[in-house]
Amino acid sequence: MRILVIRQTKSGIYLEKRFRNRLFSQAYKNAGESLRALALTVGYHGKGRNGYVRNMWLGKVPVSSYKIHKIARLAGIPLSKVFEHRVDKQQNLEIRNWETSYKLFVLHSNETAKTTTREP
C-alpha cells in the first residue's frame, strides 16, 4: 500500500507598508497592546508565536492567508479593504521596528481625532 504525502505550502499576501502597519497596529491596540494576545487571538500557539506575528507586521514574511481574516476582524477593517492594499513580493517594503511604527500610528490617530473633533 502506498501512502501519498501532500505537502501543504503556507501561502500569504504582502500588503502596502503603511496599510500593513495600520492593520497590525489597530489589531494590536484592540488586543490590549499585547503582541502575545494578538498572536493568540489569530491562532498562534506555542513557543515563538510572537515572532510569527511580528515578522508579518514587519513585512519580513507574507501575512498568512489562513490568519488574515482574523487579523482584519480584530482590527475592525473589512477584508475587502485589506485585499485592495495587496502588493507583489517585489513591491513589499519592510518596517524596521514595529514598536516605533505603532507609536507613530497612535500619535497620528490622536492628531486625527483632535482635528475631527474641533469646532469651527
C-alpha positions in Angstrom: 0.0 0.0 0.0 1.3 3.4 -1.0 0.7 6.5 1.1 0.8 9.8 -0.7 2.0 12.7 1.3 0.7 16.0 0.1 2.9 18.9 1.3 0.8 21.9 2.1 2.6 25.1 1.5 1.6 28.1 3.5 0.7 30.9 1.3 0.2 34.5 2.2 -0.1 38.0 0.9 2.1 41.1 1.1 0.5 44.4 1.9 1.5 48.0 1.3 3.8 49.1 4.2 1.6 51.9 5.5 -1.6 49.9 5.4 0.1 46.8 6.9 1.2 49.0 9.8 -2.3 50.4 10.2 -3.9 46.9 10.1 -1.5 45.4 12.7 -1.4 48.5 14.9 -5.2 48.6 15.1 -5.3 44.8 15.8 -2.5 45.2 18.4 -4.4 48.1 20.1 -7.6 46.0 20.1 -5.7 43.0 21.6 -4.8 45.1 24.7 -1.5 46.3 23.3 0.0 42.8 23.8 1.8 41.0 21.0 1.2 37.7 22.8 -2.6 38.4 22.9 -2.6 39.3 19.3 -0.8 36.1 18.4 -3.2 34.0 20.5 -6.2 35.8 19.0 -5.2 35.0 15.5 -4.5 31.4 16.4 -0.8 31.0 17.0 0.1 28.8 20.0 3.3 27.6 21.5 6.8 28.8 21.6 7.7 31.6 19.1 4.1 32.7 18.5 5.0 36.4 18.9 7.7 36.1 16.3 5.3 34.9 13.6 3.0 37.9 14.1 5.9 40.4 14.5 7.5 39.2 11.2 4.2 39.6 9.4 3.8 43.1 10.8 7.4 44.0 9.7 6.8 42.6 6.3 9.6 40.0 6.6 7.2 37.3 5.7 3.8 37.4 3.9 0.7 37.8 6.0 -0.7 34.3 6.3 -3.7 33.6 4.1 -5.1 31.5 7.0 -4.8 34.3 9.5 -5.6 37.5 7.5 -9.3 37.3 8.1 -8.8 37.1 11.9 -6.4 40.0 11.9 -8.7 42.1 9.8 -11.7 41.3 12.1 -9.7 42.1 15.2 -8.6 45.4 13.6 -12.1 46.2 12.5 -11.1 46.6 8.9 -13.2 44.8 6.1 -11.4 42.0 4.4 -12.2 43.6 1.0 -10.3 46.7 2.1 -7.3 44.6 3.1 -7.2 43.0 -0.4 -7.2 46.4 -2.0 -3.8 47.0 -0.5 -2.2 43.8 -1.7 1.2 44.1 -3.4 3.7 41.7 -5.1 6.6 40.4 -3.1 9.0 42.6 -5.1 7.0 45.7 -4.1 7.0 44.8 -0.4 8.7 47.2 1.9 9.7 46.2 5.4 9.1 48.1 8.6 12.3 48.4 10.7 10.7 48.4 14.1 7.1 47.5 14.9 7.1 49.3 18.3 8.1 52.6 16.8 5.6 52.2 13.9 2.9 51.5 16.5 3.8 54.7 18.4 3.6 56.7 15.2 0.2 55.1 14.4 -1.1 56.1 17.9 0.3 59.6 17.5 -1.2 60.1 14.1 -4.6 58.6 15.3 -4.6 61.1 18.2 -3.8 64.0 15.9 -6.6 62.9 13.5 -9.1 62.6 16.4 -8.2 66.1 17.6 -8.7 67.7 14.2 -12.0 66.0 13.6 -13.5 67.0 17.0 -12.5 70.6 16.8 -15.4 73.0 16.4 -15.1 75.7 13.6 
